[in-house]
Amino acid sequence: MKPHVIRLIELSFLSAIILFTVTYITVYQWQSDGFDLIEASLLSILSGGYLVIILLITAAVGINWSIRATIREEVKPWHRGIQALILAAMSVVMFIILDSLFFFLVDNSVSADYGQALADLSAQQQKQLPGMEDFKNMPFALQNGIVTTVLALIGALMSMVVIRKDGELFSSADLSMR
């Protein structure tokens, strides 16, 4: 396997671990006193919002570093847009895998409490959400997978601003005083 592919896999795994950690720190903090209306509403975009920030940082530091290393190895790096999309897609997939393992092996209370909070919100409106029991039995990352994926794509597009063809975020000309 090519070195720049391995670097992308490593960056994606690092992004997924960071995303998993910050998401669950926030969710467990909110879950400690029960999800209120705002928290239950924000849970759907929480992972995706964090992922946008993580992708921007990972692209600025990691992908630029990878491009520089690839150029030093005298290998033509992939297009930066392809690298950003691969980073985003693999980060989402790895996050879903980590969250599913956590859900099935450690703790499934977040998904159940989130589903219950949504059921309570719909009950206040005298509406019954179909399929809520199935929804409660899904890992948290799958419950919000579509939103997280869409926000990851937005993050990949935004990261194009910080990924440079030569891998230098700041060139020496940018840093010199004129």
Backbone as JSON, one array per atom type, in Angstrom:
{
  "sequence": "MKPHVIRLIELSFLSAIILFTVTYITVYQWQSDGFDLIEASLLSILSGGYLVIILLITAAVGINWSIRATIREEVKPWHRGIQALILAAMSVVMFIILDSLFFFLVDNSVSADYGQALADLSAQQQKQLPGMEDFKNMPFALQNGIVTTVLALIGALMSMVVIRKDGELFSSADLSMR",
  "N": [[0.85, -1.17, 0.0], [0.47, 2.27, -0.71], [2.42, 4.92, 0.77], [1.09, 7.43, 1.21], [-1.56, 6.69, 1.24], [-1.71, 5.12, 3.51], [-1.16, 7.1, 5.37], [-3.49, 8.66, 5.11], [-5.4, 6.86, 6.07], [-4.52, 6.61, 8.72], [-4.86, 9.29, 9.59], [-7.64, 9.48, 9.31], [-8.52, 7.58, 11.16], [-7.53, 8.72, 13.52], [-9.02, 11.1, 13.51], [-11.6, 10.0, 13.78], [-11.43, 8.81, 16.33], [-10.99, 11.08, 17.93], [-13.37, 12.47, 17.37], [-15.29, 10.62, 18.35], [-14.6, 10.66, 21.07], [-14.94, 13.43, 21.91], [-17.62, 13.75, 21.26], [-18.93, 11.87, 22.94], [-18.14, 12.8, 25.45], [-19.51, 15.23, 25.57], [-22.18, 14.32, 25.2], [-22.57, 12.58, 27.41], [-22.34, 14.43, 29.45], [-24.58, 16.04, 28.99], [-26.53, 14.08, 29.26], [-26.49, 13.45, 31.92], [-28.3, 14.91, 33.49], [-30.6, 14.43, 32.17], [-31.98, 14.83, 28.92], [-32.79, 17.99, 27.78], [-35.04, 20.14, 25.89], [-33.49, 21.72, 24.08], [-31.0, 20.41, 24.11], [-31.75, 17.85, 23.17], [-32.5, 18.56, 20.63], [-30.11, 19.55, 19.56], [-28.51, 17.3, 19.56], [-28.75, 15.92, 17.16], [-27.11, 17.22, 15.33], [-24.71, 17.3, 16.56], [-22.39, 15.48, 16.38], [-21.72, 15.81, 13.68], [-21.17, 18.57, 13.58], [-18.95, 18.75, 15.28], [-17.28, 17.15, 13.74], [-16.82, 18.68, 11.43], [-15.15, 20.72, 12.43], [-13.0, 19.15, 13.36], [-12.16, 17.97, 10.94], [-11.27, 20.23, 9.54], [-9.04, 20.99, 11.09], [-7.51, 18.63, 10.99], [-7.07, 18.48, 8.24], [-5.64, 20.85, 7.77], [-3.31, 20.43, 9.25], [-2.58, 17.61, 9.14], [-3.09, 16.58, 6.44], [-1.72, 18.44, 4.87], [0.86, 18.01, 5.88], [1.18, 15.36, 5.05], [1.13, 15.68, 2.25], [3.47, 17.19, 1.87], [5.36, 15.27, 2.75], [4.92, 13.26, 0.87], [5.68, 14.54, -1.5], [8.41, 14.91, -0.93], [9.18, 12.27, -1.05], [9.21, 11.96, -3.68], [6.9, 11.28, -5.04], [3.9, 11.69, -6.76], [1.4, 13.48, -5.21], [-2.06, 12.74, -4.42], [-4.91, 14.49, -5.71], [-5.91, 17.3, -3.83], [-8.62, 17.63, -3.2], [-9.65, 15.06, -3.5], [-8.26, 13.8, -1.45], [-9.33, 15.16, 0.77], [-12.04, 14.38, 0.63], [-11.78, 11.6, 0.92], [-10.68, 11.49, 3.5], [-12.83, 12.59, 4.99], [-14.94, 10.74, 4.42], [-13.86, 8.27, 5.31], [-13.45, 8.9, 7.98], [-16.07, 9.21, 8.93], [-17.07, 6.6, 8.51], [-15.35, 5.12, 10.18], [-15.97, 6.31, 12.62], [-18.64, 5.5, 12.91], [-18.24, 2.74, 13.13], [-16.68, 2.6, 15.5], [-18.54, 3.7, 17.31], [-20.63, 1.85, 17.1], [-19.41, -0.49, 18.06], [-18.97, 0.38, 20.68], [-21.63, 0.77, 21.46], [-22.72, -1.87, 21.32], [-21.0, -3.35, 22.96], [-20.37, -1.94, 25.33], [-22.04, 0.37, 26.33], [-25.35, 1.22, 25.88], [-27.02, 3.22, 26.59], [-27.12, 5.9, 25.81], [-28.24, 6.05, 23.22], [-30.78, 4.98, 23.74], [-31.78, 6.83, 25.64], [-31.72, 9.17, 24.12], [-33.53, 8.5, 22.08], [-35.8, 8.21, 23.7], [-36.07, 10.84, 24.63], [-36.74, 12.14, 22.24], [-39.14, 10.81, 21.73], [-40.63, 11.7, 23.92], [-40.76, 14.42, 23.31], [-42.32, 14.34, 20.99], [-44.63, 13.3, 22.07], [-45.51, 15.41, 23.61], [-46.55, 16.97, 21.65], [-48.76, 15.59, 21.0], [-48.35, 13.51, 19.17], [-47.41, 10.44, 17.69], [-44.41, 8.9, 17.05], [-43.64, 6.78, 14.44], [-41.85, 3.7, 14.52], [-40.16, 4.22, 16.63], [-39.21, 2.54, 18.65], [-37.47, 0.85, 17.28], [-35.63, 2.77, 16.51], [-34.53, 3.54, 18.96], [-32.97, 1.36, 19.49], [-30.71, 1.51, 17.97], [-27.27, 2.28, 17.28], [-25.85, 5.41, 18.39], [-24.39, 6.9, 16.46], [-25.45, 5.91, 14.07], [-28.07, 6.7, 14.33], [-27.91, 9.37, 13.78], [-26.63, 9.43, 11.38], [-27.02, 10.34, 8.68], [-27.11, 13.14, 8.83], [-24.59, 13.6, 9.98], [-22.94, 12.63, 7.93], [-23.57, 14.4, 5.8], [-22.71, 16.83, 6.92], [-20.02, 16.16, 7.17], [-19.24, 16.07, 4.49], [-19.57, 18.75, 3.86], [-17.63, 19.76, 5.58], [-15.37, 18.63, 4.35], [-15.36, 20.02, 1.93], [-14.98, 22.62, 2.94], [-12.46, 22.3, 4.01], [-10.82, 22.4, 1.87], [-9.88, 24.93, 1.65], [-7.73, 25.12, 3.38], [-5.93, 23.19, 2.57], [-3.02, 22.81, 0.78], [-1.44, 22.7, -2.46], [1.3, 22.27, -2.44], [1.64, 21.52, 0.13], [2.39, 23.33, 2.02], [1.14, 25.27, 4.4], [1.55, 27.91, 5.16], [3.47, 29.86, 3.21], [6.9, 30.95, 2.84], [6.9, 33.47, 1.73], [4.42, 34.43, 2.52], [4.79, 34.77, 5.2], [6.72, 36.7, 5.47], [7.5, 40.08, 6.24], [6.2, 42.81, 4.59]],
  "CA": [[0.0, 0.0, 0.0], [1.27, 3.48, -0.83], [2.54, 5.63, 2.05], [0.09, 8.48, 1.41], [-2.83, 6.03, 1.56], [-1.6, 4.75, 4.93], [-1.29, 8.34, 6.15], [-4.9, 9.04, 5.13], [-6.09, 5.94, 6.98], [-4.14, 7.01, 10.08], [-5.54, 10.56, 9.9], [-9.07, 9.2, 9.46], [-8.71, 6.89, 12.43], [-7.31, 9.72, 14.56], [-10.2, 11.97, 13.49], [-12.74, 9.25, 14.32], [-11.25, 8.67, 17.78], [-11.23, 12.4, 18.54], [-14.81, 12.72, 17.25], [-15.97, 9.75, 19.29], [-14.31, 11.13, 22.43], [-15.6, 14.7, 22.23], [-19.07, 13.55, 21.19], [-19.43, 11.2, 24.14], [-17.97, 13.69, 26.61], [-20.65, 16.16, 25.54], [-23.45, 13.6, 25.37], [-22.69, 12.12, 28.8], [-22.58, 15.6, 30.29], [-25.98, 16.4, 28.81], [-27.37, 12.97, 29.7], [-26.44, 13.32, 33.38], [-29.52, 15.46, 34.09], [-31.68, 14.22, 31.22], [-31.91, 15.73, 27.77], [-33.87, 18.97, 27.67], [-35.46, 20.38, 24.51], [-32.37, 22.22, 23.26], [-30.01, 19.33, 23.99], [-32.28, 16.82, 22.28], [-32.47, 19.11, 19.27], [-28.72, 19.69, 19.12], [-27.86, 15.99, 19.42], [-28.76, 15.45, 15.78], [-26.02, 17.83, 14.58], [-23.53, 17.37, 17.42], [-21.25, 14.77, 15.8], [-21.37, 16.46, 12.42], [-20.55, 19.86, 13.88], [-17.6, 18.46, 15.75], [-16.5, 16.58, 12.64], [-16.39, 19.78, 10.56], [-14.0, 21.34, 13.09], [-11.9, 18.17, 13.36], [-11.66, 17.84, 9.56], [-10.49, 21.43, 9.2], [-7.74, 20.91, 11.78], [-6.78, 17.49, 10.44], [-6.63, 18.83, 6.88], [-4.6, 21.89, 7.84], [-2.06, 19.89, 9.79], [-2.26, 16.26, 8.69], [-3.02, 16.38, 4.99], [-0.59, 19.24, 4.37], [2.08, 17.27, 6.24], [1.24, 14.19, 4.17], [1.49, 16.14, 0.91], [4.91, 17.51, 1.91], [6.11, 14.02, 2.84], [4.78, 12.57, -0.41], [6.52, 15.26, -2.47], [9.8, 14.57, -0.59], [9.42, 10.9, -1.52], [9.16, 12.07, -5.14], [5.67, 10.65, -5.51], [2.89, 12.71, -7.0], [0.26, 13.3, -4.29], [-3.4, 12.8, -4.97], [-5.53, 15.82, -5.68], [-6.29, 17.63, -2.44], [-10.05, 17.39, -3.02], [-9.81, 13.62, -3.3], [-7.77, 13.49, -0.1], [-10.3, 15.69, 1.74], [-13.23, 13.53, 0.6], [-11.43, 10.3, 1.51], [-10.55, 11.72, 4.94], [-14.18, 12.75, 5.55], [-15.7, 9.49, 4.32], [-13.29, 7.25, 6.18], [-13.68, 9.32, 9.36], [-17.46, 8.88, 9.25], [-17.2, 5.14, 8.6], [-14.65, 4.66, 11.39], [-16.76, 6.77, 13.77], [-19.81, 4.61, 13.03], [-17.75, 1.45, 13.62], [-16.34, 2.78, 16.92], [-19.76, 3.9, 18.08], [-21.38, 0.58, 17.12], [-18.72, -1.37, 19.02], [-19.27, 0.91, 22.02], [-23.05, 0.52, 21.71], [-23.0, -3.29, 21.54], [-20.12, -3.96, 23.97], [-20.17, -1.19, 26.57], [-23.15, 1.16, 26.87], [-26.34, 1.62, 24.88], [-27.98, 4.12, 27.25], [-27.23, 7.18, 25.1], [-29.21, 5.88, 22.15], [-32.1, 4.79, 24.33], [-32.21, 8.1, 26.24], [-31.97, 10.11, 23.02], [-34.8, 8.09, 21.49], [-36.86, 8.53, 24.65], [-36.24, 12.3, 24.62], [-37.49, 12.47, 21.03], [-40.51, 10.3, 21.93], [-41.29, 12.62, 24.85], [-41.05, 15.66, 22.58], [-43.46, 14.1, 20.1], [-45.81, 13.1, 22.91], [-45.98, 16.74, 24.0], [-47.3, 17.48, 20.5], [-49.81, 14.61, 20.77], [-48.03, 12.73, 17.98], [-46.65, 9.22, 17.93], [-43.43, 8.66, 15.99], [-43.55, 5.35, 14.09], [-40.51, 3.13, 14.5], [-39.31, 4.78, 17.7], [-38.54, 1.44, 19.37], [-36.32, 0.45, 16.46], [-34.68, 3.88, 16.56], [-33.85, 3.48, 20.27], [-32.06, 0.22, 19.51], [-29.63, 1.74, 17.0], [-26.16, 3.08, 17.82], [-26.03, 6.86, 18.27], [-23.84, 7.38, 15.18], [-26.39, 5.55, 13.01], [-29.27, 7.51, 14.51], [-27.64, 10.69, 13.19], [-25.66, 9.18, 10.32], [-27.21, 11.15, 7.47], [-26.68, 14.52, 9.14], [-23.14, 13.57, 10.16], [-22.33, 12.46, 6.61], [-23.72, 15.65, 5.05], [-21.8, 17.81, 7.52], [-18.65, 15.74, 6.83], [-18.99, 16.53, 3.12], [-19.39, 20.21, 3.96], [-16.31, 19.94, 6.19], [-14.36, 18.31, 3.33], [-15.3, 21.17, 1.02], [-14.38, 23.74, 3.66], [-11.04, 22.03, 4.25], [-10.07, 22.73, 0.66], [-9.27, 26.24, 1.86], [-6.48, 24.99, 4.14], [-5.03, 22.21, 1.98], [-2.23, 23.42, -0.3], [-0.86, 21.76, -3.42], [2.67, 21.94, -2.04], [1.62, 21.08, 1.51], [2.84, 24.41, 2.89], [-0.01, 26.11, 4.76], [2.06, 29.26, 5.07], [4.75, 29.91, 2.51], [7.8, 31.95, 3.43], [6.48, 34.77, 1.23], [3.28, 34.85, 3.32], [5.24, 35.1, 6.55], [7.66, 37.83, 5.49], [6.89, 41.4, 6.4], [6.39, 43.62, 3.38]],
  "C": [[0.89, 1.24, 0.0], [1.29, 4.25, 0.49], [1.49, 6.71, 2.26], [-1.29, 7.9, 1.69], [-2.84, 5.64, 3.04], [-1.75, 5.98, 5.8], [-2.75, 8.79, 6.22], [-5.71, 8.14, 6.07], [-5.78, 6.31, 8.43], [-4.84, 8.3, 10.49], [-7.04, 10.35, 10.11], [-9.36, 8.52, 10.79], [-8.53, 7.86, 13.6], [-8.51, 10.66, 14.65], [-11.41, 11.29, 14.11], [-12.63, 9.09, 15.83], [-11.51, 9.99, 18.49], [-12.73, 12.72, 18.51], [-15.6, 11.9, 18.25], [-15.81, 10.27, 20.72], [-15.05, 12.41, 22.76], [-17.12, 14.58, 22.16], [-19.59, 12.92, 22.48], [-19.19, 11.99, 25.41], [-19.15, 14.64, 26.69], [-21.96, 15.45, 25.84], [-23.62, 13.13, 26.81], [-22.92, 13.28, 29.75], [-24.05, 16.01, 30.2], [-26.92, 15.34, 29.37], [-27.46, 12.91, 31.23], [-27.69, 13.88, 34.07], [-30.73, 15.28, 33.17], [-31.59, 15.24, 30.1], [-33.08, 16.7, 27.8], [-34.14, 19.23, 26.19], [-34.29, 20.8, 23.63], [-31.34, 21.13, 23.06], [-30.49, 18.23, 23.05], [-32.27, 17.28, 20.83], [-31.06, 19.17, 18.72], [-28.01, 18.35, 18.93], [-27.79, 15.52, 17.97], [-27.61, 16.04, 14.96], [-24.7, 17.85, 15.35], [-22.3, 16.73, 16.78], [-20.79, 15.43, 14.51], [-20.69, 17.8, 12.62], [-19.13, 19.7, 14.38], [-16.72, 17.97, 14.61], [-16.01, 17.66, 11.68], [-15.13, 20.43, 11.14], [-12.78, 20.41, 13.05], [-11.32, 18.01, 11.97], [-10.83, 19.05, 9.15], [-9.1, 21.38, 9.84], [-6.9, 19.78, 11.2], [-6.27, 17.79, 9.04], [-5.49, 19.84, 6.92], [-3.27, 21.32, 8.29], [-1.69, 18.58, 9.1], [-2.12, 16.09, 7.19], [-1.89, 17.21, 4.39], [0.74, 18.56, 4.69], [2.26, 16.06, 5.32], [1.65, 14.58, 2.75], [2.98, 16.48, 0.85], [5.75, 16.25, 1.92], [6.06, 13.26, 1.51], [5.65, 13.22, -1.49], [8.0, 14.96, -2.2], [10.16, 13.17, -1.05], [9.39, 10.81, -3.04], [8.01, 11.25, -5.74], [4.66, 11.76, -5.7], [1.71, 12.48, -6.05], [-1.07, 13.34, -5.03], [-3.89, 14.23, -4.92], [-6.05, 16.09, -4.27], [-7.78, 17.44, -2.19], [-10.35, 15.92, -2.78], [-9.38, 13.24, -1.89], [-8.76, 13.97, 0.96], [-11.55, 14.82, 1.79], [-12.96, 12.16, 1.22], [-11.32, 10.43, 3.03], [-11.93, 11.82, 5.59], [-14.94, 11.43, 5.55], [-15.17, 8.43, 5.27], [-13.47, 7.62, 7.65], [-15.09, 8.98, 9.8], [-17.63, 7.38, 9.44], [-16.54, 4.62, 9.88], [-15.37, 5.12, 12.65], [-17.97, 5.87, 13.99], [-19.38, 3.24, 13.58], [-17.41, 1.55, 15.11], [-17.59, 2.9, 17.78], [-20.59, 2.61, 18.16], [-20.74, -0.41, 18.08], [-19.02, -0.93, 20.45], [-20.71, 0.6, 22.4], [-23.3, -0.94, 22.08], [-22.17, -3.9, 22.68], [-20.09, -3.24, 25.31], [-21.46, -0.56, 27.09], [-24.09, 1.57, 25.75], [-27.34, 2.64, 25.44], [-28.15, 5.44, 26.49], [-28.29, 7.09, 24.02], [-30.64, 5.75, 22.69], [-32.63, 6.09, 24.93], [-32.51, 9.15, 25.18], [-33.3, 9.77, 22.35], [-35.98, 8.41, 22.39], [-37.12, 10.03, 24.69], [-37.03, 12.74, 23.39], [-38.94, 11.99, 21.13], [-41.29, 11.22, 22.87], [-41.65, 13.94, 24.17], [-42.24, 15.48, 21.64], [-44.74, 13.88, 20.89], [-46.38, 14.43, 23.38], [-46.8, 17.37, 22.89], [-48.47, 16.56, 20.14], [-49.61, 13.85, 19.46], [-47.21, 11.53, 18.4], [-45.7, 9.01, 16.76], [-43.37, 7.17, 15.68], [-42.1, 4.9, 14.07], [-39.59, 3.61, 15.6], [-38.58, 3.68, 18.48], [-37.33, 0.94, 18.6], [-35.23, 1.51, 16.52], [-33.87, 3.85, 17.86], [-32.81, 2.37, 20.32], [-30.94, 0.32, 18.48], [-28.5, 2.5, 17.7], [-26.37, 4.57, 17.52], [-25.53, 7.39, 16.92], [-24.77, 7.03, 14.01], [-27.68, 6.36, 13.11], [-29.11, 8.86, 13.8], [-26.7, 10.59, 12.0], [-25.79, 10.06, 9.1], [-26.72, 12.57, 7.71], [-25.17, 14.58, 9.3], [-22.43, 13.46, 8.82], [-22.42, 13.75, 5.79], [-22.78, 16.72, 5.61], [-20.34, 17.44, 7.26], [-18.29, 16.18, 5.41], [-18.79, 18.04, 3.08], [-18.01, 20.51, 4.56], [-15.18, 19.65, 5.2], [-14.23, 19.46, 2.34], [-14.65, 22.37, 1.69], [-12.88, 23.54, 3.86], [-10.19, 22.3, 3.02], [-9.37, 24.08, 0.79], [-7.9, 26.11, 2.52], [-5.52, 23.94, 3.6], [-4.34, 22.86, 0.78], [-1.63, 22.35, -1.2], [0.55, 21.33, -3.02], [2.76, 21.5, -0.58], [2.08, 22.13, 2.5], [1.66, 25.32, 3.17], [0.37, 27.57, 4.67], [3.39, 29.23, 4.36], [5.61, 30.98, 3.14], [7.45, 33.35, 2.94], [5.3, 35.3, 2.05], [3.72, 35.34, 4.69], [6.17, 36.31, 6.61], [6.89, 39.14, 5.58], [7.18, 42.21, 5.13], [6.33, 45.06, 3.72]]
}
